[in-house]
Amino acid sequence: MNAKLHTPLLDKVRIPADLRTLDAAALPQLASELRTELIDAVSHTGGHLGAGLGVVEL
């Protein structure tokens, strides 16, 4: 069983409008949490992560 990833900012985002409530200084942390989540998910399910990681960088 997997341990819960520590993603406090990502956990607050449910809809796109939630992103607008974040301070610009928090966006690098959010991007890091997204990368961590993507890598963790792909490591368990398989598949490709290049496109998803590219979107995080945008």
N, C-alpha and C positions, 0 to 999 in steps of 0.2 A: 504494500500500500504506500502511496506517495505522501510525503509531507506537504502540507499546504505551503505554497509559495508566498513570500512576503511581498505583496503588491498593494499597498494601501491606497495609492492614487488610482490605479486601475480598477480597484474594487468599487470606487465611487462612480465610475463611468458606466451608465446603463444605456443612455441614448446620446446621440451626437451633441445635443444641446448641453450636456454635462461637461463637455470639453471646454465650452466657453466660460464656465465658472472657474476654471483653473487659472492661476496666476502664470504669466509667461515664464517666470523663473522655475516653475514646477514642471515645465514641459520636458526638459532633459531627463528628469527622473521618471516621468511617465513613459517616455520612449524606452528607457532602460528596462522598465517593468514589462513593457510590451515585448521587447526582445526576449527577455527571460521566459515569459509565458509561451511565446511561439516556439522557442527552442525546446522547452519542456514538453509541450504538446506533440511536436514532431518526433521527439525522441521516444515517445510512447506509442504513437500511432503509425509512424513512418510517413513518408511523403517528402514533398519538397518545401523548403522554407525560403528560398531565395527571393521569390516575389513578395512574400509577406514581410521579410526584413527590409526589402527595398521600399515598401510603402511606409514602414515605420520611419525610415530616413527622410521621406518627403515631408 
